[in-house]
Amino acid sequence: MAKAQYKYFPKFGKITEEGLAEIRSWMGKQFQCYEQYNTEVTRDNIRHYAMLGLGDDNPLYLDPEYAAKTRWKGIIAPFSFPSSCMGRRGIPQGLPGVHNLWAGGDLTCPAPLRLGTQLRCSSQITAFEEKKSQFAGKIYRQETTHTLRDQTGAVVAVYRHWAMRLERDESRERGKYKDITLAQVTDEDMKKIYEMYEREKSLRRGAVPRYWEDVNVGESLPVMVKGPYTVTDMIGWKMGNGWDQFMRMYRLKYEYAKKHPGVMYKNPQGVPDVVERVHWDDDMAHALGAPGAYDYGWQRFALVSHLLQDWVGDDGWIRRLGGEVRFFGVVGDTLYLKGKVARKYADGKDHLADLDVWVEDQRGRVIAPGYATVVLPSRTETAEASA
């Protein structure tokens, strides 16, 4: 990638001792979030999240009559929905102009969120440590924990995620991904993908219980496909999952940039725009050293939750899901969601299975290894309830 390509970018921010000390001073402090994208569970925001964010039309989320006949007695939100309720402001970011590259996350949600639940988020920086990387040399791992409470004050979800703070100039100059080319998708490729889409609904367990007793360690889950990834898919994700602190329009964008130097960089037409456009603007992604516009990290695991809920069925639930991102998922890539049962056990009255889950791209690379814990119905419990 020629350096002339970045002539309209200034030098990006640097990691400084003053900036590091500022972040460390915030460690462990609770910050009340505000400007949450979703502050209440409604039919509309569930539908937006499921259909736009996940491409999932499960009637458990969308059809009141269908959902009323399930164990939940009504519509529930998808497991990964809490990510759309986390505060986009409140906790300071620090190190202006230094990239914040999402690297991993872990969501625990013990029970489905129900219609009418009001949500409030608080956050704190829970870890900050120096790391080494081939991508950008010296980087810092910054971990943030978001706690979501309902109107009674009860904790309903905890989302922990970590990001790598790195200098964009350094990551670009190192060129770790310079040999990665964008996917060229053929009609034959699309035919195979469409065949998988045709089978997708038939793999949804739905109202047929997947009993814990029938699950075997080593058992593989069906493979689900998502893609090829487009900018349109990214827009759908943003519409479903929501904005973050950078996504502001017109005067609001101007006022935010005044308070936070380093969030706006000129595009080729000379217009300042947010750094978050790495997800839809190839030039901005190249400036970071990425091969092209790329997906959001948590987006991959949210898609995995689609696979998991289809597999456990209406009577099952995902209790925990997490993992790391290892490579960029760029526009044109096809994602294959996979899983395998690693362990099954009982915890009190709950019957659980731990799974290894992962996302592969069309190159065969595992771009997001992860893990999950699901709660399954038990034949014993069902028999006792019927007695």
N, C-alpha and C positions, 0 to 999 in steps of 0.2 A: 504494500500500500504506500503510495507516494506521499511524502510529507506535504506537498503542495495541496493535497486534498483537505488539509486542516488549516489553510491560511486564514480562514475567517474565525478560527477559535483563538482566544487568548490562551496564555498558559493557565493550566488549571491550578487548583489549590494544592498546598503542600502540607504534609504532616509536620507539625511543629511541637516543640516541648510545651509551649503555652496551651495549645489546643488539647494535647494529651492530658495535661494537668486539669483542664476544665472538665473534660469528660469524667476523669477519675473522681472529681469532687462531687459528681452527681450520683455516684454508685450507691445503691441501696435506698435512695430517696424515692418516696411515692409521689407520682405526678398524676393528678386527675386529668383525664383526657377530655377533650371537647372536639366538636365538629366530627362526631362519629357519623359514618355514612348511614347506618341503620341504628336506631335507638329503640325500636319496638318491632316485634315479630308480627308481620302482617301477611295476608295472602299475596299482596302485590310484590313485596320485596322478596318473599320466598320464590314466587314465580320468576321474577327477574334474575335472581341468583341461580336457580336451577336451570332455566332454559337458556339464558344468555351466558352465564358464567361457566356452566358445566355441559351444556347441550344434553340435558337430562329431562325427559318428560314423564318421569315416574309419577303415577297418579297418587301415590302416597303424599306427594308434595302439592298436587295441583287439583285434585278432584275431591270435594268435600264428601260426596256420597260414598265414594270408594273408601276414603280414609276412615269414615265413621264406622266401617265394618271391620277395621283392623284392631289389634290390641291397643292401639293408641287412641281410638275413639274420635279421631279427628286428624286434620292436616298437621304434619310436623315439618320442621325445617331440615334440610340436608345437614349431615354431620358437620361439614366444613363451613356452614353458614356463619358461625361466629367470627370468622375472619373479616366479614363485611361489617362487623359491629365494633371493631377495635378503633380506638381514638386515633385520628390522623394528626392530631396536634396535642400538645401538652408536655410531652417529654422532649427535652432539648436534643438536638442532633450533634452539635459541635463539629469542629473541623470543616468550616465552610469551603466548598469547592473540592473536597476530598470525597471520592465516590463511596457509596454505601451499597455494596454488592451482596444481595441476599444469598445466603449460603446454606441455610437449613432451618427447619422449624419442627415444632412438636405441639400438637393440639390434643387436649384432653377435654372431653365433653361427656360426662357420665350418663346423661339422659337427653332425649330430644328436646329442642326448644319448641314451645307450643305457642299458638296464636295468642296475642295479647300480652306476651311477656315483654316487660320493659327492661332495657339494658343500659348499664353504666360501666364504663371501662376505666381502670387505673393502670398505670404502667411504672416500671422501674428498670434501670440498667442493672443487670444481675451478674455480669461478667465483662471484663475488658482485659485482653491479653495480647501480647505481640506474637505474631506468627511469621513463618517464612513461606514464600510462594514462588513458583516458577513464573506465575502470571505477572506479578508486580513487585517482586523483591520483598521489602519490608511492608508488612500489612498488620492490621490489628483486628482481632475478632471481638466484635461488640455484640453482647447478648442482651436482649430486652424481654421482659416477661410482662404480658398483659393479662389482667384478671378481669373477668366479666361477671358482674353481679346483676341479679334481677331486682324487682321493686321491693322485695322483702329484705334485701341485703345478702341473700344466699349466693354463693359462688356457683355459677352455672357452666363456666368454661375457663380454662387457662391455656393461653397460647404463648409459647416461648419460641422466639426465633433469634437467629444470629446472622450477622452480616459481616463482611470483610471491608474494612475501611482502607482504601488504597488510593494511590496517586494515579490519576488517569494518564498523565504523560508517560509515567514509568511503565504502566501496563501496555500502552500502545507501542512504545519503543522496543519492548522485549519481544513482542510479536509471537506469543505462544500459539495463537490460532491462525497464523498467517497461511498455513498450508491447508486449512479447512475451506472447502469450496461449498457454495450454496447448492442445495439439492436441485436437480433437474428431474421433474416428475413426468413420466411417460403415461400414455393412455393405458398401457398394460398395468402400470403401477396403480392407477386410479381404479381400474377394474377390480383388482384384488382388494383394495380398500373398500370399495362399494360393496363387495361381497361380504366383507366383515360387518359393515353397517347393516346389511340386510339381515344378518343373523343376530344382531345385538339384542333386540327385544325378546327373542326366543330364549335368551340366556338369563333374562331377569327372573329371579325366583318368585317374586310377588307373594301371593297369598299361600303358596305351598311352603310350609315350614321347612327350614333346613335344621334338622335336629342335631344337637351336639353329639349325640351318640353315633350318628352316621358320618361324622367328619373324621378323616384319618390323617395322622401326621405324615407329611410328605406329599399329600394331595395337592395338585396344581389347580389354580383357578383358571377359568376361561380367559383368553386374551382379549382385551378390549383395545380398539384403535381410536386415536384422536388425530385428525389431521388430514392432509398436510396443513401445517400451521400457517395461518394468514394474518395479516394486520386486522382483518375483520374479526377474527377470533379474539385478538387482543382487545379490540374495542368492546366486544361482547363481555369479556372478562371484566373490564373496567366498569361497564354498565351494571353488571351483576354484583361484583365484589366491592366496587366503590373507588373513590379517589384516595389520594394521600395528600400530604401537605403541599406538594408542588402543583397540584391540579387546580388552578385558579384561572378565572377568565377576566380579560379586559382590565378595568381599574383594580379589581381585587388582585390580579396577578402583579400589576405594577406596584401596589402597596406592599405586597408580600416580598417582592424583590428588593424594595428599599430597606426592609428590615433584615433581610437575609442575603447578603452578597454571596455570589458564587452559585446561585441556583439557576441563573439565566445565561444562555450563550447564544450568540447570533447564528442564524441559519444562513444558507448561501445567499439569500436575498437581503441579508443584513438585519433581519428582524430577531430581536431577542426572544428566546423561547426556553422552556424548562428543560433541565437535563434529563428528566424522565423520558424524554422522547427517544432514548436509546431503544425503547420497546416498539417503536414504529418508524424510526428514522434511521436508515442505513448509515448516513454520514455521521450522525452522532454516535452510533454504535461503533463505527470504525475508529472514531476518536478515542474510544476507550480501549480498543484493541480486539473487539469482538468481530466475528466474520460478517455480521449483519444484524438487523433488528432482531431482538430475542425476547423470549417469553418471561413472565414473572415466575420466580422460583416457587412460591407456594401454590401457584396455579397448577403445577404438575401434580402435587399431592392432593389438591382439591379434586382433580380429575380422577385420581386413584380412588377417592372416596365414592365416586360413581360406580366403579367396578365393584367395590366392596359391598355397598348397599344392595346392588343387584344380586350379589352372591349370597348374602345372609338372608335376604327376603324381608318381607314386611314385619315378621316377628323378631328379627334380629336387630342389632344395633352396633355401630362402631364406637368403641369407648375411647380409643386413642389411635393417633396416626402421626407419623413424623418421618424425617429423613433428611438427607443432604442433597445438594445439587453439585454435580461434578463437572459438567460441561454446559455450554450454552445450548439452548434449544432455539434455533433460529428459524425465521420465516422460510417455509418450504419443507421443514422437517416433519416427518410422520412419527408420532409417538405411539408406542405399544405398551399398554399397561398390563403388568403381570404380577402373579403372587403365588405363594406356596405356604401350606400349613406347616408351622415349625413346632408347635406345642399345643396341647389341649389339657385343661385342668379345671377344677372347680374351686371357687373362692366363695365360701359361705353358700348362699343360695344361687349364686351366679355361675353359669357354665361358660367358660371362656376358651378362646383359641387365639394364640399368638401367630402372626403371619409375617413372613418376609415378603415385602412388596418392592417393586422396582419399575422404572420407566426406561425403555430402550428406544433409541432412535433407529432410523432406517439403515444406519451404518453398522448396527449391531452393538453400539456402545451403550452401556448402562449409564445414563445421564443423571439418574436420581435413584439411588438405593434407599430403601426405607423399611419401616416396620409398622405393624398395626396390631391392635387387640380388639377382638369383636366379642360381643355377648350373643349367645345363641339360645334358642328355646331347648328345653330338655323334655324327652318323652316322659320321664318320671314326674316332672312338675305338671305336665299336661294331664297325665293320668290322675294325679292327686287332685287337681283342680276340678276334674270332671266327676270325681267320686262323690 
